[in-house]
Amino acid sequence: MTSFDWLSTRSSGPMDAGAVILHSPSHAFQAPGGGEVQLARTARHLEAVGVRVRPFNPWTDRLEEGRLLHLFGMSREGLELARVAGARAVPVVLSPICWFEPSALWGLAPSRVKGARDLGAWALRRAVPRLPGWRRELLGIADAVLPNSESEGEQLVRLFKLDRRKIRVVPNGVEPDVAEADPALFRQRVGAGGFVLYAGRIEPRKNVLGLVRGAKRGNLPLVVIGDPVPGCESYASRCKAEGGAGVTWVPRMDADDPALASAFRAARVFALPSWFETPGLAALEAALAGCAVVITPFGSTREYFGDRAFYARPGKVGEIAGALQTAWEAGRGGTELAELVRRRYLWATVARRTAEVYDEIAPTG
């Protein structure tokens, strides 16, 4: 049973009174990514340490019957639910899973006018963080805010004047068994040679086109696992057209699929030169599996990977190509990075820290 199937079973039937209610925007699982995996894996490991959880069912569930409401991701939908929770004296925990990157506002804008407008709004927010807004209201309602990194928390303080006393840093995690996966399973699909791997959603924010161009410039074989986000089909077609025969395209795999873990073990380099990451679940998994990692410097990546990864800015194809080449030469076997991930970033650790926050703001018994 996959993590998403497991969530489905937990959201059916009558609500277990006193359970922690988990919420993600209703559209999120139409194109699941790292945030949805974070919810699903956190939920399973919370239950393993004795915390009852309930993915929110809007048709049947009543917030006042739960122990607390845990929102994954910042959304207007989550704000509306948080308002109801506040009115009914139900504690609210928020995992924001967000990053506000000015270079991305410009780089991803459909026009210069839109880019300038977005940058202006960001600059105003930074200059006057007490400006009202729905995100600031949501952060104000939350009893505890669980950013994935210290840097994410500090950004929320700078941009929205978040009360630091609410911050409880809870990192992202990985499953330990990815390190023991059999690489032969995926090699049967793509061949025995080395390759650069990308696994994730195909969309502009992930900069798959920049990766395709960087790998092509360095004449490195690239394997892309993933599907386009709805609305990004033309972008995916452009990526495929530019990649040509040098790129192997594999449909999206569930996070629990043994073939995905096998791909991490088979790849020589894992690449994620996105416009920002917090820090990129697939990169953590690849690091634990022993890949050399090329990743964006934007977001919280340096806080996680330090000097053990190779960094490339998303708007610089030459920089991406150079980082890929350096990582390719370094090759697999980064035991120092793998051990760091194993020591700090397992889902079991994430669940324990999360449960401690629950006990703090909504004690049982």
C-alpha positions in Angstrom: 0.0 0.0 0.0 1.4 3.4 -1.0 1.5 6.3 1.4 -1.3 8.0 -0.6 -3.4 4.9 -0.5 -2.8 4.7 3.2 -4.1 8.3 3.6 -7.2 7.4 1.7 -8.0 4.6 4.1 -7.5 6.9 7.1 -9.9 9.6 5.7 -12.8 7.1 5.2 -15.4 6.1 7.8 -16.2 8.1 10.9 -13.7 10.4 12.4 -11.8 9.1 15.4 -12.5 11.7 18.1 -9.3 13.3 19.4 -7.3 12.6 16.3 -4.9 15.1 14.8 -6.6 16.5 11.7 -4.3 16.9 8.7 -5.0 19.2 5.8 -3.5 20.0 2.4 -5.2 22.1 -0.3 -7.8 20.1 -2.1 -6.1 20.4 -5.5 -2.6 19.3 -4.2 -2.9 15.6 -4.8 -3.9 16.1 -8.4 -0.2 16.5 -9.1 1.5 15.4 -5.9 5.0 16.6 -5.1 7.2 17.0 -2.1 4.7 18.7 0.1 2.2 15.9 -0.3 4.8 13.3 0.4 5.8 15.2 3.5 2.2 15.0 4.7 1.8 11.3 3.9 5.1 10.2 5.4 4.7 12.4 8.5 1.3 10.9 9.0 2.4 7.3 8.8 5.3 7.8 11.1 3.2 9.8 13.6 0.9 6.8 13.8 3.9 4.5 14.4 4.7 6.5 17.5 1.2 6.4 18.8 -0.3 9.6 17.5 -3.8 9.2 15.9 -4.2 11.1 12.7 -7.0 11.9 10.3 -6.7 13.4 6.8 -9.4 16.0 6.7 -12.7 14.9 5.1 -14.7 18.1 4.5 -17.9 16.2 4.0 -18.0 14.5 7.3 -15.4 15.8 9.8 -15.9 18.4 12.5 -12.8 20.3 13.6 -14.0 20.5 17.2 -13.8 16.7 17.5 -10.1 16.7 16.7 -7.1 17.3 18.9 -5.7 19.9 16.7 -5.5 21.0 13.0 -2.2 20.6 11.2 -2.0 22.4 7.9 0.5 21.4 5.3 1.3 24.3 2.9 0.2 27.9 3.0 -3.1 28.4 1.1 -6.2 30.5 1.2 -8.2 27.3 1.7 -6.1 26.5 4.7 -6.7 30.0 6.0 -10.5 29.6 5.9 -10.2 26.3 7.8 -7.8 27.9 10.3 -10.4 30.7 10.9 -13.0 28.1 11.8 -10.5 26.2 14.0 -9.7 29.5 15.8 -13.4 30.2 16.4 -13.9 26.8 17.9 -10.7 26.9 20.1 -9.0 24.2 18.1 -5.2 24.6 18.1 -3.6 25.1 14.7 -0.1 23.9 13.6 1.2 25.1 10.2 3.9 23.5 8.1 4.4 26.4 5.6 6.6 24.6 3.1 7.3 27.8 1.3 10.1 30.0 0.0 9.9 33.5 -1.5 12.8 33.8 -4.0 13.1 37.2 -5.8 15.1 35.7 -8.6 12.3 33.2 -9.3 9.8 36.0 -9.4 11.7 37.5 -12.3 12.9 34.3 -13.9 9.5 32.6 -14.0 7.4 35.6 -14.9 5.5 35.3 -18.2 6.4 38.9 -19.0 8.7 41.7 -17.8 5.8 43.7 -16.6 4.5 40.8 -14.5 8.0 40.2 -13.2 8.5 43.8 -12.2 5.1 43.9 -10.5 5.9 40.7 -8.5 9.3 42.0 -7.5 7.8 45.3 -6.4 5.3 43.4 -4.2 8.1 41.3 -2.7 10.2 44.5 -2.0 7.2 46.2 -0.4 6.5 43.1 1.8 10.2 43.0 2.9 10.2 46.7 3.7 6.9 46.7 5.5 6.4 43.2 6.9 3.4 44.2 9.0 1.3 44.9 5.9 -1.9 42.9 6.1 -2.3 39.9 3.8 -3.8 36.4 3.9 -0.4 34.7 4.6 0.3 37.1 7.5 -3.2 36.3 8.9 -2.6 32.6 8.6 0.7 32.8 10.4 -1.0 34.9 13.1 -3.7 32.3 13.7 -1.3 29.4 13.9 -0.3 28.3 17.4 2.9 26.8 16.1 4.8 27.1 12.8 7.0 24.2 11.6 9.3 25.4 8.9 11.6 22.8 7.3 14.7 24.9 8.1 16.0 27.8 10.2 16.3 29.9 7.0 12.7 29.3 6.1 11.6 30.4 9.6 13.8 33.5 9.4 12.4 34.5 6.0 8.8 34.3 7.5 10.0 36.6 10.3 11.4 39.1 7.9 8.5 39.1 5.4 5.5 38.7 7.7 6.8 39.6 11.2 6.1 36.1 12.4 6.5 35.8 16.1 9.7 33.8 16.6 8.2 32.1 19.7 5.9 30.2 17.4 8.7 28.6 15.4 9.6 25.0 15.8 11.9 23.8 13.0 11.0 20.3 11.8 13.2 19.2 8.8 12.1 17.1 5.9 12.9 13.4 5.9 13.7 10.2 4.0 13.1 6.5 4.5 16.3 4.6 5.4 15.6 1.7 3.1 16.4 3.7 0.0 20.1 3.1 0.8 19.6 -0.6 0.5 17.6 -0.6 -2.8 18.7 -2.9 -5.6 20.0 -0.7 -8.6 19.5 -3.6 -11.0 15.7 -3.1 -11.0 16.0 0.3 -12.7 19.1 -0.5 -14.8 17.0 -3.2 -16.5 14.9 -0.3 -17.7 17.5 2.2 -18.8 20.7 0.2 -19.3 23.8 -0.4 -17.3 25.6 2.8 -18.0 25.9 5.8 -15.7 23.4 8.7 -15.9 22.2 11.9 -14.4 18.8 11.6 -12.7 16.0 14.0 -12.2 12.8 12.9 -10.4 10.0 15.2 -9.8 7.2 17.3 -11.4 7.9 18.7 -14.8 7.2 22.4 -14.5 9.1 25.7 -15.0 9.9 26.1 -11.3 11.8 22.8 -11.3 13.8 24.2 -14.3 13.8 20.9 -16.1 14.5 22.7 -19.4 17.6 24.2 -17.9 18.7 20.8 -16.7 18.1 19.3 -20.1 20.2 22.0 -21.7 23.0 21.7 -19.1 23.2 17.9 -19.6 23.2 18.3 -23.4 26.0 20.8 -23.3 28.1 18.4 -21.3 27.1 15.4 -23.4 25.9 13.6 -20.2 23.1 11.0 -20.4 20.0 12.2 -18.5 17.0 10.3 -17.1 13.9 12.3 -16.2 11.2 10.6 -14.0 8.0 12.6 -13.7 4.9 14.0 -15.4 4.0 17.5 -16.3 1.9 19.5 -13.8 -1.5 20.2 -15.3 -1.1 23.2 -17.6 2.6 22.6 -18.2 2.2 20.1 -21.0 3.7 22.4 -23.6 6.7 23.1 -21.3 7.2 19.3 -21.1 7.0 19.0 -24.9 9.7 21.7 -25.2 11.9 19.9 -22.8 11.6 16.6 -24.7 12.2 18.3 -28.0 15.4 20.0 -26.8 16.6 16.8 -25.0 16.4 14.6 -28.1 18.0 11.2 -27.9 20.2 12.2 -24.9 17.3 12.1 -22.5 15.3 9.1 -21.3 11.8 10.0 -20.1 10.1 7.8 -17.5 6.5 8.4 -16.2 6.0 9.5 -12.7 6.6 6.9 -10.0 4.9 6.9 -6.6 7.2 7.8 -3.7 6.9 4.3 -2.3 7.7 2.5 -5.7 10.7 0.3 -5.3 11.7 1.3 -8.8 12.2 4.9 -7.7 14.5 3.8 -4.8 16.3 1.7 -7.4 16.7 4.7 -9.7 18.4 6.6 -6.9 20.8 3.7 -6.3 21.5 3.3 -10.0 22.2 7.0 -10.9 25.7 8.5 -10.8 24.4 12.1 -10.2 21.1 13.5 -9.0 20.3 17.0 -10.3 17.7 19.5 -9.0 18.7 23.0 -10.3 15.3 24.4 -9.5 14.4 28.1 -8.9 14.3 27.2 -5.2 13.9 24.1 -2.9 13.1 23.6 0.8 15.3 21.5 0.4 14.0 18.9 -2.2 12.9 15.5 -0.8 14.2 13.7 -3.9 17.6 15.2 -3.4 17.7 14.0 0.2 16.8 10.5 -0.9 19.4 10.5 -3.7 22.0 11.7 -1.2 21.2 8.8 1.2 21.4 6.4 -1.8 25.0 7.6 -2.5 24.5 9.9 -5.5 26.6 13.0 -6.1 24.0 15.8 -5.8 23.7 19.0 -8.0 21.2 21.4 -6.6 20.1 25.0 -6.6 21.6 27.4 -4.1 18.2 29.1 -3.6 16.1 28.1 -0.7 17.3 26.1 2.3 19.5 23.7 0.4 22.9 24.9 1.9 21.5 24.5 5.4 20.9 20.8 4.6 23.8 19.9 2.2 26.5 22.4 3.2 29.6 21.9 1.1 28.8 18.3 0.4 26.7 19.1 -2.7 27.5 20.9 -6.0 25.5 24.1 -6.6 24.2 25.7 -9.8 22.0 28.7 -10.3 18.9 27.9 -12.3 19.3 30.8 -14.8 22.8 29.8 -15.7 23.0 26.9 -18.2 26.8 27.0 -18.2 26.9 26.8 -14.4 24.5 23.8 -14.5 26.7 22.1 -17.1 29.8 22.8 -15.1 28.3 21.5 -11.8 27.0 18.4 -13.6 30.5 17.7 -15.0 32.2 18.2 -11.6 29.7 15.9 -9.9 30.0 13.3 -12.7 33.7 13.2 -12.1 33.2 12.9 -8.3 30.8 10.0 -8.9 28.9 8.0 -6.4 29.9 7.1 -2.9 29.5 10.3 -1.0 29.5 8.5 2.3 29.8 11.7 4.3 26.7 13.2 2.9 24.8 10.0 3.1 25.7 9.6 6.8 24.6 13.2 7.5 21.2 12.5 6.0 20.9 9.2 7.9 21.8 10.9 11.2 19.6 14.0 10.9 16.8 13.5 8.3 14.8 10.3 8.7 11.0 10.4 8.8 11.0 8.7 12.3 13.0 11.7 13.6 10.6 14.1 11.9 7.6 12.3 13.5 9.0 12.5 17.0 9.7 16.2 16.7 6.3 16.8 15.3 4.7 14.8 18.1 6.6 16.9 20.6 5.0 20.1 19.2 1.6 18.5 19.4 2.2 17.7 23.1 3.3 21.2 23.7 0.3 23.0 22.3 -2.4 20.3 22.8 -1.5 18.0 25.7 -3.4 14.8 26.0 -4.7 13.4 29.3 
